[in-house]
């Protein structure tokens, strides 16, 4: 997050709405295929890039329903990374401790 904050100083403000929705238990975005509706990806507009959702940030988060836990796996700028592959998501899930 520090690297993103250097380039995009308003990223925390941009993420605030989605993090509040997740805290309230709302699943935002689309489920990523192959993860049994446990991993979601959402698009977030960037105030610094002024490109809207399409060119803004992507947030990937993990849902553990039996423990009522939602954890953010990664946030990335669409301009820096086109997509995230399933293997990378699996590594992030493995490093995620509940």
Residue pairs with C-beta under 8 A, 6 or more apart in sequence:
1 11
1 75
4 11
4 57
4 75
4 76
4 77
5 11
5 12
7 48
7 77
8 14
8 46
8 48
8 49
8 57
8 77
9 48
10 46
10 47
10 48
11 46
11 48
11 57
11 75
13 47
14 44
14 45
14 46
14 47
14 48
14 56
14 57
15 44
15 57
15 59
15 75
17 44
18 28
18 42
18 44
18 59
19 72
21 28
22 28
22 61
22 70
22 72
25 68
25 70
27 40
27 63
27 70
28 40
28 42
29 40
29 41
29 42
29 43
29 59
29 61
30 40
30 41
30 42
31 37
31 38
31 39
31 40
32 39
32 40
32 41
32 60
32 86
32 89
34 86
35 86
35 89
37 63
38 62
38 63
38 64
38 65
39 60
39 61
39 62
39 63
39 73
39 89
39 93
40 60
40 61
40 63
41 58
41 59
41 60
41 84
42 58
42 59
42 61
43 53
43 54
43 56
43 57
43 58
43 78
44 53
44 56
44 57
44 58
44 59
45 51
45 52
45 53
45 56
45 57
46 55
46 56
46 57
46 77
49 55
49 56
49 77
49 79
51 79
54 78
55 78
55 79
56 77
56 78
57 75
57 76
57 77
57 78
58 75
58 76
58 77
58 78
58 81
58 84
59 72
59 74
59 75
60 72
60 73
60 74
60 75
60 84
60 89
60 92
61 70
61 71
61 72
61 73
62 70
62 71
62 72
62 73
62 92
62 93
62 96
63 69
63 70
64 70
64 71
64 98
67 98
69 98
71 96
71 98
73 89
73 92
73 93
73 96
74 84
74 92
76 84
